[in-house]
Each structure stands twice: as structure tokens, then as C-alpha cells.
Amino acid sequence: MDLNRFLKERFHYQSFRKGQEKVIKGLLAGKHILGIFPTGYGKTLLYQFIGAYQKRPVVIFSPLKALMIDQVNRQQRLGLGKAVAISSMLTNQEKRMIYKRREDYRFFYLSPEMAKNSLAKELIASLKDPLLVVDEAHCISQWGRDFRPEYMDLLSVRKDLNYPQTLALTATATPQVIEDVKGLVYRQDEQVTCFRCPNEEKQLHLAIIPEAKEGWREGEKEKALLATLKEIAFPVLIYTAFRKKADQLAQILRDHHYLALSYHAGLSDQERYKIQDMFLDNQIDCVVATSAFGMGIDKANIRTVIHFHPSQSIEAFIQESGRAGRDGLPCQSISIEDQAYLNWLDGLYRTYVKNLQENTLDLSQLFDQEGQQLVYEFYQDKGISPKDIRQIFIKQYQYKNKQLQMVKAYLKGIEHPEVTMQNYLETGKWIAKEGSIVPIEKMQEDKSWQRKPIPIHWKDRFASLYGKDD
């Protein structure tokens, strides 16, 4: 069947978006592909189309359990073939049941820790000619913004499976991250086609709330946030660096009649799924989250992203900002300047580098503070000496600090920030000229696509959704 006809009949889209058909044709030709598609551009369609069109099993490694559940639910609604999520949440009995009924499924979502699970490996090995997908592939790179050490085992998984056809996908990646992904997912002798799809024109307004020269006094930053919320469109996604601050801000917002909830790794899986579903269904105005929230979440109508704490890297900033306005309507990303926070991170990274260079920091301290033990073991298994591993860590923290300086420059004001950032992603070079700070864009009330929260107490709004006793 013609690809465009199949797209219309099974996915109900009138046409492919730029680059999608080219990647799909490459996969149908048996090629290994690394695809870099902007946030909200339809990366999932690429492997969903292959699975449905070729009636072929697809194994997707995905970094977040909540993301896996979301994708499984969406695919069930589309009727593309049965999908299942396999993670540490399942018992061995449940995994064995999936193995017995594996012929009933077409899409298998696995969390990265399952790469070493014997039952999961046996399941994948039993599938006939699967397409292996590494979603959010930047997570495999220690230079990427969401590094997951568990992803570093994927090449050995591919070896056990006799190197099946593999599609690696990410939204943003510098040349350095691309090389890391190629080296850790594919063999050196495998030919990998790298396809970068340029960003579409998006009505994204980048804005900065500057701090005074003396910095933020106690409570002033929260007041600035509340003042900003009166001027912008909802739904809103607020990023903060700390779990405790996410909880505090969500409570402050509820005290001011916004229906806001916090989202972070300290919550149970069930709590995170519930918050995610409520946000997707427009039942709450705002989610206050740490950086993991939003990865792969298909919510098209986020109008505003706010960084209460600045992003730790330009890559993270681009990815998080890209979660606004996926429906093509106007949106904005607002960063609240906080030099004290950035200086704290700067000092932390410089201290790590200095102590590693002087051999006064034991690597086990990094294992506790930074979760680096899996990285150390990975390189150790490759026969790399402790001295050389130490040099790898030094370069990693130097890279993080370099990213931090870019963020600082952006918050001070640069000319043409969108062009500067896109150039950085494509070339790995940060070339920024000093410019003015852009203020937030006030919401225009006469636009029907914008909405404001209902000005009644959040408890009453919850009661209206779930009843008085819930």
C-alpha cells in the first residue's frame, strides 16, 4: 500500500511532516538511522508506522516509566497493535505471562534497567526480526542533558540480538552527543544514517525576568512568579531544580487559587501517573516539576514554560522550552534569572574538577553525590584504567561548566537567541553577541485559544472534579 494512503487510513494524518517520510523509507530499506527531530515533531510516528505497516515487532527502550505508560495508552487508542510496558514494576510472573503471549503484542516498551534482566532479554531474543528503537537517545551520552548510565548497556544488548536494525531518536543533540550515541549504540563498522530535521517556525517567545544586582531577597522570587502568572496564558509547566522547592511552589500556587501539583521522583509511580493524566486532560492549571517531567509527554496546548531555576545547560533549555506550543499556537518560555544558583553550580563543578585533578577526591564520593558508579563500572569493564576514568570525569564536569556559562550568557541577554541556540546544536559552537533582555509577553484576553484559571479556591475546584468526599 502507498505510504501516504496508509498514513491517512491508519493514523488519520493528511500528510507526513517534513523528514518523516524520508526516515520511514530509510527504515523500510533496512538502514540504521539516528533521527534528530524537534520536540513535538512526531518521532513516535516513525516506529509506530513501521510496526503497523510491516506488521513487525518493535522494541522501544524508553528512559521514563511514565513515558512508557503514556505511549502504550496512546497506541492502544490508535489501534496500531497491542503494546506492553516492561519495567521493574512488573513481577517475574507477569514478565513470564508476557513472554508466553508475546505473539499477541507488536510494541514492547522497556525501561533501560531491563537491558540486563534475563527474562526481558529472553523475550527480545525470541522476537522475529524486531526493529530496535532507542528513544531519547541523548540519555546514553554522558555529555547529554539527561544522562542515564543504564543506557550504556544497549550495545551489548544489540550484540546478544545479533545487531538488529536500530533506530535511535532524540530531540536535540550536539555533534559531540551524536558521536557518543553512534559509538555506544552501533558498532564501528555499521553504517548509520544521521538525519537532523530543522526546527519548524514556531511562535515561541523567549523571555527573561531579571534579578536585581543584589540578587533575590527572601520570598521575592516567589512574588515575581505570582506576578508573572497573572500576565500569561495557561496551561503552565514550571521547572525547578529541587523536589522540596517543587512541593513548596505548588502549595504557594494553590494558596493563590491556582490548581497546581508538584511532580518529581520522590512521588510514587501511581502519584506521578495521576498527575500526568490530570495535566494531559486539562484538569489542572500548572505542574511544578523537576527536569524529568515532560520528556515524551504528548500535551500539545502548553502555553507557557517557566524556569524558576535556570536550566543547567542550553540543550536542556531548548528541550524544555520546546514543550510549549506543540499545537502551533503562540507560546512562551520564561526564565527567572538566578545568578546565586548558577554560581553555586559553577563552584560545585570547579571543585569537582580541581579535586579530581589533584587526586584529593575519591571517585566513590561521586558515586554517592552524582550517581556515577554505573559509569565507572562501564569503563572499568572496557579495561580502561582508573587514571583514565578519572580524566573522563574531569572532562565531563568541565563540559557541564561550559554549558553553565552559556546559560549565564543567555540570561544576561544575547542577540537572536533562537538562531544562536540552533547554531550551537548543529555545530557545537556557541557564538553569542550581547543583547537586550526580552520581557515577558502579556496575555491578550481576546484570543480564544488562551485561558486563565478559574478564580475560586483549589479545594472547591477539586471537589467539582471528583466530588466532595475525594
Wavefront OBJ file of the C-alpha trace (Angstrom):
o trace
v 0.000 0.000 0.000
v 1.130 3.556 -0.745
v 2.765 5.155 2.320
v 0.639 8.306 2.233
v -2.561 6.308 1.886
v -1.553 4.110 4.824
v -0.806 7.236 6.865
v -4.293 8.633 6.197
v -6.125 5.373 6.845
v -4.304 4.223 9.979
v -3.054 7.456 11.563
v -5.628 9.924 10.184
v -2.978 12.444 9.094
v -3.318 14.065 5.683
v 0.431 14.148 5.046
v 3.818 13.428 6.588
v 5.639 16.190 8.377
v 8.975 17.290 6.998
v 11.535 14.480 7.185
v 9.222 11.733 8.438
v 8.708 10.012 5.079
v 12.437 10.081 4.345
v 13.254 8.316 7.618
v 10.458 5.781 7.162
v 11.683 4.941 3.642
v 15.190 4.510 5.049
v 13.890 2.093 7.685
v 11.901 0.165 5.081
v 15.182 -0.145 3.142
v 16.795 -1.740 6.204
v 19.034 1.163 7.218
v 20.236 2.011 10.733
v 19.112 5.570 11.467
v 19.837 8.237 14.058
v 16.972 10.735 13.855
v 17.061 14.186 15.459
v 13.562 15.642 15.416
v 12.435 18.707 17.400
v 10.149 18.235 20.402
v 6.567 17.627 19.310
v 7.558 16.812 15.738
v 6.252 13.248 15.704
v 9.209 10.974 16.470
v 6.919 8.208 17.725
v 5.150 8.040 14.365
v 8.368 6.761 12.777
v 8.453 3.427 14.614
v 4.676 3.165 15.042
v 4.343 3.387 11.262
v 6.964 0.674 10.690
v 5.349 -1.664 13.235
v 1.881 -1.219 11.743
v 2.953 -1.148 8.075
v 5.270 -4.164 8.211
v 3.326 -5.953 10.983
v 6.683 -6.274 12.641
v 7.633 -6.376 16.352
v 9.144 -3.152 17.652
v 11.207 -2.989 20.866
v 11.476 0.500 22.333
v 13.913 1.387 25.102
v 12.487 4.399 26.904
v 14.039 6.212 29.902
v 10.902 7.001 31.919
v 8.213 4.630 33.159
v 5.565 7.355 32.981
v 6.527 7.985 29.355
v 6.190 4.262 28.579
v 2.706 4.089 30.095
v 1.641 7.188 28.162
v 2.880 5.729 24.864
v 1.234 2.356 25.485
v -2.122 4.012 26.221
v -1.909 6.190 23.108
v -1.099 3.242 20.858
v -3.978 1.210 22.234
v -6.339 4.080 21.370
v -4.933 4.279 17.827
v -5.422 0.549 17.278
v -1.923 0.041 15.848
v -1.382 -3.312 17.557
v -1.119 -4.366 21.177
v 1.573 -2.678 23.217
v 3.063 -3.547 26.602
v 5.407 -1.775 29.026
v 8.053 -3.951 30.693
v 9.833 -2.431 33.682
v 10.922 -3.225 37.220
v 7.332 -2.566 38.292
v 6.324 -5.972 36.879
v 6.763 -9.198 38.826
v 8.646 -12.113 37.268
v 5.327 -13.921 36.923
v 3.904 -11.004 34.916
v 7.006 -10.954 32.711
v 6.650 -14.712 32.073
v 2.997 -14.191 31.126
v 4.027 -11.539 28.587
v 6.668 -13.935 27.226
v 4.049 -16.670 26.733
v 1.726 -14.250 24.938
v 4.432 -12.385 23.042
v 2.838 -13.186 19.678
v -0.150 -11.058 20.743
v 1.978 -7.914 21.050
v 3.562 -5.698 18.433
v 5.172 -2.955 20.540
v 7.354 -3.741 23.539
v 8.413 -0.780 25.718
v 11.323 -1.484 28.055
v 12.962 0.681 30.695
v 16.786 0.749 30.385
v 17.413 -1.336 33.515
v 15.595 -4.190 31.756
v 18.574 -4.441 29.381
v 20.230 -6.716 31.959
v 17.117 -8.621 33.024
v 17.318 -12.260 31.910
v 13.563 -12.640 31.303
v 13.408 -9.418 29.264
v 16.466 -10.432 27.221
v 14.942 -13.845 26.562
v 11.736 -12.167 25.408
v 13.503 -9.834 22.962
v 15.694 -12.639 21.632
v 12.590 -14.688 20.802
v 11.083 -11.988 18.560
v 11.377 -12.402 14.801
v 13.225 -9.564 13.042
v 12.428 -6.790 15.549
v 13.110 -3.125 14.982
v 15.064 -1.887 17.992
v 14.330 1.722 18.981
v 16.383 3.806 21.411
v 14.063 6.650 22.373
v 15.531 9.813 23.922
v 18.913 8.561 22.704
v 20.778 11.561 24.148
v 20.372 9.798 27.526
v 23.171 7.429 26.505
v 25.687 10.266 26.295
v 27.447 11.495 29.413
v 27.557 14.871 27.640
v 23.776 14.883 27.176
v 21.361 16.721 29.460
v 19.522 13.640 30.822
v 22.338 11.104 31.093
v 21.170 7.596 32.078
v 24.087 5.227 32.810
v 21.805 2.218 32.243
v 21.630 3.140 28.558
v 25.316 2.346 28.188
v 24.487 -1.382 28.115
v 22.474 -1.157 24.896
v 25.350 -2.077 22.592
v 25.820 -5.355 24.475
v 22.056 -5.952 24.161
v 22.320 -5.450 20.409
v 25.263 -7.869 20.317
v 23.190 -10.541 22.096
v 20.467 -9.997 19.477
v 22.923 -10.210 16.563
v 22.777 -6.454 15.924
v 19.193 -5.914 14.717
v 18.136 -2.872 12.701
v 18.143 0.061 15.108
v 16.534 3.484 15.137
v 17.905 5.999 17.671
v 15.786 9.094 18.310
v 16.279 12.365 20.163
v 15.002 15.929 20.001
v 18.272 17.800 20.491
v 21.886 16.722 20.155
v 25.189 18.484 19.594
v 27.824 16.891 17.314
v 29.581 15.548 20.437
v 26.416 13.838 21.682
v 25.777 12.409 18.211
v 29.221 10.804 18.168
v 28.599 9.391 21.644
v 25.286 7.869 20.553
v 26.843 6.338 17.453
v 29.714 4.877 19.455
v 27.581 3.450 22.275
v 24.609 2.132 20.277
v 26.138 0.996 16.980
v 29.238 -0.990 16.004
v 32.065 0.942 14.384
v 31.623 -0.957 11.108
v 27.863 -0.314 10.909
v 26.732 2.369 8.510
v 24.410 4.778 10.335
v 22.386 7.415 8.502
v 22.064 10.557 10.631
v 19.058 12.707 9.816
v 18.558 16.080 11.523
v 15.213 17.704 10.867
v 15.381 21.503 11.190
v 13.040 23.256 13.617
v 9.813 24.469 12.100
v 8.929 28.105 12.523
v 7.296 28.237 15.930
v 5.525 31.121 17.644
v 7.745 30.751 20.721
v 8.572 33.910 22.640
v 11.710 33.689 24.801
v 11.665 35.972 27.842
v 13.776 36.617 30.937
v 12.821 38.002 34.343
v 15.997 39.741 35.544
v 17.042 39.897 39.177
v 18.320 42.987 40.977
v 22.076 43.498 41.311
v 21.967 42.329 44.916
v 20.105 39.155 43.912
v 16.775 37.827 45.144
v 15.774 38.600 48.721
v 13.794 36.045 50.730
v 10.404 35.438 49.101
v 10.929 37.930 46.248
v 11.421 35.294 43.596
v 8.140 33.602 44.535
v 6.381 37.005 44.354
v 7.862 37.541 40.883
v 6.468 34.168 39.832
v 2.991 35.000 41.135
v 3.062 38.367 39.351
v 4.077 36.614 36.123
v 1.228 34.098 36.351
v -1.273 36.990 36.242
v 0.046 38.055 32.837
v 0.432 34.790 30.922
v -1.612 32.060 29.276
v -2.250 28.606 30.749
v -1.609 25.612 30.982
v 1.792 26.278 32.564
v 4.756 23.996 33.190
v 7.201 25.287 35.824
v 10.659 23.751 36.171
v 12.635 23.864 39.398
v 15.908 22.211 40.380
v 14.794 20.698 43.699
v 11.983 18.383 44.810
v 11.353 20.325 48.018
v 11.025 23.584 46.078
v 8.577 21.911 43.653
v 6.351 20.976 46.594
v 6.672 24.449 48.154
v 5.846 26.294 44.934
v 2.853 24.058 44.190
v 1.473 24.849 47.663
v 2.075 28.589 47.219
v 0.212 28.477 43.908
v -2.690 26.569 45.446
v -2.847 29.155 48.235
v -3.365 31.729 45.464
v -6.206 29.716 43.880
v -4.230 28.022 41.132
v -4.831 24.309 40.744
v -1.172 23.279 40.806
v 0.572 19.998 41.636
v 4.221 19.057 42.018
v 5.885 16.238 40.084
v 9.233 14.628 40.919
v 10.972 11.319 41.604
v 10.047 11.470 45.308
v 6.423 10.648 44.445
v 5.162 7.113 43.900
v 4.653 5.827 40.356
v 0.878 5.939 40.877
v 1.002 9.573 42.040
v 3.101 10.602 39.034
v 0.791 8.820 36.575
v -2.259 10.506 38.122
v -0.701 13.993 37.940
v 0.412 13.390 34.365
v -3.079 12.272 33.307
v -4.729 15.237 35.029
v -2.395 17.655 33.239
v -2.981 15.977 29.889
v -6.752 16.195 30.433
v -6.579 19.922 31.312
v -7.886 19.249 34.818
v -5.098 21.257 36.447
v -3.604 24.631 35.554
v 0.003 24.004 36.321
v 2.620 21.347 37.068
v 5.697 22.324 39.098
v 8.317 19.743 38.223
v 11.929 18.715 38.257
v 13.597 18.217 34.887
v 12.310 14.712 34.095
v 8.699 15.809 33.571
v 7.643 16.398 30.006
v 10.045 14.048 28.244
v 7.889 12.488 25.531
v 4.618 13.667 27.102
v 2.180 14.479 24.320
v 0.444 17.621 25.604
v 0.008 19.981 22.704
v -1.505 23.032 24.396
v 1.099 24.055 26.993
v 1.150 27.812 26.579
v 3.950 28.766 28.948
v 7.094 27.111 30.299
v 8.724 28.847 33.268
v 12.191 28.073 34.591
v 12.066 29.023 38.283
v 15.672 27.833 38.429
v 17.613 28.306 35.180
v 18.319 25.199 33.119
v 21.746 23.689 33.750
v 22.533 23.532 30.035
v 21.446 25.125 26.780
v 20.411 21.696 25.471
v 18.093 21.207 28.450
v 16.690 24.705 27.990
v 15.892 24.090 24.317
v 14.271 20.731 25.084
v 12.176 22.058 27.981
v 11.135 25.234 26.152
v 10.108 23.113 23.166
v 7.346 21.553 25.256
v 5.315 24.742 24.870
v 3.112 25.371 21.849
v 3.249 21.971 20.203
v -0.162 22.805 18.698
v 1.481 25.572 16.637
v -0.211 28.411 18.544
v 1.688 31.235 20.298
v 3.564 30.283 23.452
v 6.495 31.431 25.534
v 9.393 30.229 27.635
v 10.257 32.425 30.622
v 13.492 32.105 32.610
v 13.896 33.706 36.023
v 17.482 34.855 36.385
v 19.213 33.425 39.459
v 22.952 34.027 39.476
v 23.325 32.705 43.045
v 22.044 29.300 41.943
v 24.227 29.263 38.826
v 27.272 30.382 40.813
v 26.648 27.566 43.293
v 26.633 25.036 40.444
v 29.692 26.699 38.904
v 31.595 26.372 42.185
v 30.492 22.765 42.604
v 31.737 21.726 39.154
v 35.009 23.634 39.535
v 35.594 21.949 42.902
v 34.988 18.515 41.396
v 37.457 19.252 38.581
v 40.108 20.667 40.942
v 39.851 17.783 43.413
v 39.860 15.165 40.654
v 42.932 16.740 39.074
v 44.739 16.892 42.422
v 43.637 13.341 43.245
v 42.051 14.521 46.516
v 38.542 13.380 45.582
v 37.870 9.660 45.728
v 35.619 8.520 42.883
v 33.355 6.753 45.396
v 32.294 10.221 46.599
v 30.971 10.935 43.118
v 29.052 7.663 43.229
v 27.112 8.929 46.244
v 26.651 12.525 45.094
v 26.279 12.169 41.344
v 25.238 8.564 40.739
v 28.358 7.838 38.697
v 29.091 4.273 39.829
v 27.493 2.669 36.764
v 29.615 4.906 34.530
v 32.774 3.888 36.365
v 31.891 0.185 36.113
v 31.114 0.540 32.402
v 34.566 1.945 31.630
v 36.229 -0.470 34.042
v 34.665 -3.418 32.183
v 36.151 -1.982 28.977
v 39.603 -2.267 30.546
v 40.135 1.471 30.978
v 42.481 2.308 33.859
v 41.246 4.224 36.965
v 43.579 7.087 35.994
v 41.982 7.405 32.550
v 38.480 7.079 34.016
v 39.325 9.967 36.311
v 40.232 12.029 33.212
v 36.852 11.171 31.669
v 35.087 12.526 34.751
v 37.214 15.678 34.674
v 36.213 16.338 31.070
v 32.569 15.682 31.939
v 32.485 18.341 34.660
v 34.432 20.782 32.509
v 31.774 20.264 29.822
v 28.977 20.861 32.345
v 30.626 24.074 33.466
v 30.985 25.249 29.871
v 27.250 24.685 29.401
v 26.580 26.691 32.535
v 28.486 29.690 31.143
v 26.260 29.602 28.043
v 23.151 29.711 30.235
v 24.603 32.639 32.168
v 25.255 34.491 28.902
v 21.679 33.882 27.718
v 20.213 35.204 30.976
v 22.285 38.385 30.698
v 20.819 38.949 27.218
v 22.062 37.905 23.772
v 21.115 38.884 20.234
v 18.892 36.470 18.272
v 18.815 33.717 20.955
v 16.856 31.230 18.809
v 19.377 31.442 15.961
v 22.314 31.234 18.372
v 20.944 28.104 20.058
v 20.084 26.339 16.809
v 23.578 27.063 15.500
v 25.029 25.578 18.696
v 23.042 22.359 18.261
v 24.144 21.967 14.661
v 27.810 22.947 15.032
v 28.614 22.566 18.722
v 29.909 26.156 18.711
v 28.460 28.836 20.985
v 28.727 32.196 19.240
v 26.632 34.764 21.093
v 26.626 38.535 20.957
v 25.465 40.588 23.907
v 21.953 41.934 23.526
v 18.970 43.233 25.443
v 16.847 41.150 27.813
v 13.420 40.394 26.353
v 10.459 40.919 28.721
v 7.517 38.532 29.057
v 4.670 38.797 26.572
v 1.429 39.728 28.336
v -1.608 37.638 27.540
v -4.140 39.157 25.188
v -7.572 38.367 26.598
v -9.333 38.471 23.224
v -7.607 35.334 21.920
v -9.939 32.362 22.260
v -7.118 29.814 22.457
v -5.821 31.321 25.693
v -7.339 30.649 29.070
v -6.973 31.746 32.675
v -7.573 29.654 35.808
v -10.971 29.831 37.499
v -10.620 32.289 40.433
v -12.010 30.026 43.154
v -10.209 28.019 45.831
v -8.378 24.966 44.552
v -10.206 22.654 47.004
v -13.549 23.703 45.539
v -12.214 23.077 42.037
v -11.005 19.603 43.018
v -14.407 18.930 44.582
v -16.117 19.904 41.347
v -13.939 17.369 39.503
v -14.036 14.442 41.930
v -16.828 15.073 44.432
v -16.786 16.349 47.982
v -15.529 13.136 49.586
v -12.409 12.642 47.388
l 1 2 3 4 5 6 7 8 9 10 11 12 13 14 15 16 17 18 19 20 21 22 23 24 25 26 27 28 29 30 31 32 33 34 35 36 37 38 39 40 41 42 43 44 45 46 47 48 49 50 51 52 53 54 55 56 57 58 59 60 61 62 63 64 65 66 67 68 69 70 71 72 73 74 75 76 77 78 79 80 81 82 83 84 85 86 87 88 89 90 91 92 93 94 95 96 97 98 99 100 101 102 103 104 105 106 107 108 109 110 111 112 113 114 115 116 117 118 119 120 121 122 123 124 125 126 127 128 129 130 131 132 133 134 135 136 137 138 139 140 141 142 143 144 145 146 147 148 149 150 151 152 153 154 155 156 157 158 159 160 161 162 163 164 165 166 167 168 169 170 171 172 173 174 175 176 177 178 179 180 181 182 183 184 185 186 187 188 189 190 191 192 193 194 195 196 197 198 199 200 201 202 203 204 205 206 207 208 209 210 211 212 213 214 215 216 217 218 219 220 221 222 223 224 225 226 227 228 229 230 231 232 233 234 235 236 237 238 239 240 241 242 243 244 245 246 247 248 249 250 251 252 253 254 255 256 257 258 259 260 261 262 263 264 265 266 267 268 269 270 271 272 273 274 275 276 277 278 279 280 281 282 283 284 285 286 287 288 289 290 291 292 293 294 295 296 297 298 299 300 301 302 303 304 305 306 307 308 309 310 311 312 313 314 315 316 317 318 319 320 321 322 323 324 325 326 327 328 329 330 331 332 333 334 335 336 337 338 339 340 341 342 343 344 345 346 347 348 349 350 351 352 353 354 355 356 357 358 359 360 361 362 363 364 365 366 367 368 369 370 371 372 373 374 375 376 377 378 379 380 381 382 383 384 385 386 387 388 389 390 391 392 393 394 395 396 397 398 399 400 401 402 403 404 405 406 407 408 409 410 411 412 413 414 415 416 417 418 419 420 421 422 423 424 425 426 427 428 429 430 431 432 433 434 435 436 437 438 439 440 441 442 443 444 445 446 447 448 449 450 451 452 453 454 455 456 457 458 459 460 461 462 463 464 465 466 467 468 469 470
